[in-house]
Amino acid sequence: MKKQLLEAALDKGKGVLRLCPNWVPRSFCIPGRRLKLHPDDYYAFGADRGGIDERWFASTTRADNGPLTLQDEGLSYIYCDDGSNNGKILLKEAIETFGKGILGQGVMKKYGGWTMYSKFFDNLEPLPLHLHLSDSHAASVGRKGKPEGYYFPAQLNNHGGLFPYTFFGLNPGTKKEDVRRCLERWNSGDNGILNLSRAYRLSPGTGWDVPAGVLHAPGSMLTYEPQRASDVFGMYQSLTWNRYIPYDLLVKDVPPEHRMDLDYLVDMIDWELNTDPAFYTNRFLPPRPVKPLEEMQELGYEEYDIVYNSPFFSARELTVYPGRTATIRDDAAYGVIVIQGRGTFGALGVESPELIRFGQMTADELFITCESARDGIAITNTSEFDNLVMLKHFGPAA
């Protein structure tokens, strides 16, 4: 049955799959309410689970939200219009059974599946200073490391939240013993670790490269985040905006024998990257046109690299002008989220919704198979005045 559903969806979309909205709550976050979710639905998982402040895209990764996490939480579903309530299958299952047809033989042979996902992160306040583990440290708990990329789409940042600044890294010259002293003061209120870092003002239409092992305290802008398919982290700040951060969130992904070993926790930090004097130059990501701008404009579109420098993922922003059609070719399978306008994407209609009810289907998220991406897809903006804008997330190259 699932194979038939997948084949029907692939046939209908001619290699373009429609994905269902995928909402994720976080118990330690306050929603920024820029996800276009209905105001009544931000606590649809239950108040005990926390508010919904994330929407995940093209995800084959289950969220790690503690013992109450649902079995399919964080996993993307393919929408299959078969006229029944069972007309959907997990993207993860589809790739496991038909990966060569979706991702291509090269990717399946080298990586064994889809190894990234993206999300909208939407928090009213800043997060605590934290890091995502490197491969070597994540392997100690049977996981993979998690680098991330950030981009701040103007269409979804009508306000910047309460603190649109992000702390990145550590001040050059910071020593291991400086961080260790902060960890020793965990139960004394504010452990003072932000004094060792620096904040950067966030600007819509730009982004950041955030490798694994880099400390960061994300600011309150809605962020588009392509990342490796993992959900490992450690919080290094004990108090954020007068809210206590449990020590358990520091050692969530640490082997039991090292959870009180402060030297081990200090060594989880990538010291070379964090204390880089040229951190801004090396990590800030201004958008880069994928072709000469005049050439693209003449053809009715603009496309920019917006997240780059990582071997694990990348992202682009594509704008098709009103009333124009652009045929876009890419080298690999990718996911898409439409953030402005309406039109057609190959055989399927697309539109950016104004308001979404929890559980409602939308026409703003797609997944494009490798063959279709390489053949090229005609994307038409059917609006007379409004741009059609979408974000595209890619996995590693074969």
Steps between C-alpha positions, in 0.01 A plus 500: 500500500773748594695419184189568293443830680858607435487401135174691455644810669815488286293454187262785583781742581728370223781457748389779736353389835276710721588491872271556800571771760720361777473683834735453797453637857779585745435507873772762564388748230236772458350517148574818304169449312643558152444146368156593358346248740154591630523684838293226667737224388843589638447257790329230292728229644387594852628770731720245677691448173569870453412731214556432131791712390642279223381368165725233349550443127600189304576322825582133544622577853282442807501788749664437836258664744524267797275213610178661370628525141255350250618215280479712185588836657727691265454256211369634168210333320443486125145601412328248276165620366317167497171626642550336840627601842792261455638677196847573631826316559817594683774652286737282701317182395482613138876554487566168674297315235559715190810701585676457166195636319465798734858595591697325227732201510810705584353657814352172622830318449708766675264612779229236522217754504399862555742637757373854559182685581405864535269691730350833592604586855269765647565608858393820673810514720863400445612148579772406750859479379540143376678284247424200282741214542775407258506156339757372748302602809161408354632154413546432872119491532439332165411819313645724228624856538282790396626805312237762410443787262288809571305732270252772600227535233352848483154360417473336845666763714239774527644549850832395649371362829636620832873467427605481130867443581689172510805421712757295308821339619736616773711811526852443363728418790232319701651205688354161586516583868279806436221280369559239769445764771168588338389137508602476867254783573202325335277511809599851604262680263653652188825314439635796299602313186356770271772729634743284303310534170390779268167586337436584134196691377285286270403635159218364278624361171832377642622188678769323703700179482497321838725191506466233768679590821436876465324667794206717400198662667251552214317832499128548460465535123317224318778290353511262207745228606635236263694248708634150520247230591563486873353656813790511750588798716639618832391822677790690660307794648326443833261796498338669200274800549451396863396149396704215653645246258515150657843342512346200321485711181876549518569126518206367295733342245794416726590144612388440862856466626590851376192699607677647804838518324541873434822451306317268259226763454758771435670279241172464308561860388695546175753747635658594168167595342357672808798728562565581133586876484346506149178326608274753323698485176504121499142430617276786378311404181387780268284376210690415179337493152527150348546656153563854371207703630421667166481161330248367752292820503462484122359148541249614762654383826774543761671224697753530780713268708397586855650216707835363386850393615374173654561158336180369664233737363435821309207728418386745236231768473313510169276788387290479183364833379124563457358341186827331407610138465852382581637152430738411783747213492688364799749218543327319787172436680382778730218627719306823448297731722307784333506820707330750268254493211330232296551312176587160361803285566513251217172308513396625845347825619678688780407790723616655824210483751392792716382290797535128577295290741682218679441184293402694188660416165678778311646550152828660603741207551645264240774244449660468156652172385849488357396422144242778488747750644756415234248504215386846609167619634287780357393730783230754418393801704128538432470829688479826311686699765648281777834319486507121543775431756622165631785356704673183374697264726753247369688210655865410439619437145554143382 
